[in-house]
Amino acid sequence: MSMFILQHIALFIFLFSAIAYATLDGFDLGFGCLHLFARKDEERRFFLNAIGPVWDGNSVWIVISTGILLAGFPKVFASLLSGLYIVVPIQSYRKIFCFVLSY
């Protein structure tokens, strides 16, 4: 395969993972907002049980996007992550910490 085709495949995977994350994270945030207004413990359990199976799955889309940027577009990866040098490790540690706490 030529480099042109590989770059377009990488771009398609990156755009798909970014759109999937934005869509599914909106679902998570909506449930988080509704959870604040739950009055009874039963209602809170309902929200947590509904969002539980997809909560950690949304982090996979961020990992896929970052990996595609690194493999397919290293100059974009370098310029983007050099500006977010402090934010990205903090977010990564936060995700790991939340994952550990969920078990």
N, C-alpha and C positions, 0 to 999 in steps of 0.2 A: 504494500500500500504506500501511496505517496504521503508526504508530510501534510499536504493540503487536506487530504481526506481524514487523516488522523486528528488534525486540529479541529476540524468540523465535528467529528464524533465527540471529542473532548468537550467542545463548546456545548453541544447538545446535552451531554450528560451533566455538565455544570449548570446549565439553565434549568434542566428538569429538576435537579436536586435543590436548587435555590427556590424554584416555584413550589415544590413539594414542601420544603421547610416553611416557607411563608404561609402557605395554606394551612398546614397541619398545626403550626404553632399558634395561629389565630384560634383554632379550635381549643388548644390548651389554655390560652389566655382567657378565652370566654368562659371556660369552666372555672378557672381560677377566680374570675370576677363574680360569677354566680355563687361560688362557694362562700364568699364573704357574707352573702345575704341569707345563708341557710340558718334557720333558727334552732332546729332540733339536731340532735346527734344523728338521727336516722337520715335526715336530709344531707348532712355532711358526708355520711357513709355512702349515700347514693351517688353523690358527685365523685367521690374518690374511687368508687368501684367502676364508674362509667369511664373515667379517664385513665385508670390504671394501666390497661394493656398498651396504650399508645404513648404514654408519658415519656418513657425512656427512648422509644423508637425515633422520636424527632431529633435527637442528638446525632443520630446516624447521618442525617442529611447534611449537617454541618461538617462532619468528618469527611464525607464523600466530596463535598464542594472544595474543602481545603486540599484534599489529596489530588483532585483533578487539576486544581490551580497549580499545585506543585509539579505534577507530572506533565501537564499539557502546556502550561503557560508560565514558565519559571520567572520571566521578567515581571509579569503582572503580580505573581505571588510575592516576589521580593519587594516590589514597590508598595503593595498593599499592606503586607505585614510589617514592613519597617515603620510605617506610620502608626500601626497599632501594636507596637512592641510591648507595651505594658498591659493592654486590654486582653489580648489573646491568651497569655498564660493565666491571667486571673480567671477568665471565663473557663479555660480548660480545667483548672484546679477546682472551680466551683462545680462543674459538671461531674468530676470524679468524686468530689465530696458528697454531692447529692445522691450519686449512684451508690456509694458506700452506705449512706444513711438509710437508703430505701430497703436494704437487706438486713 
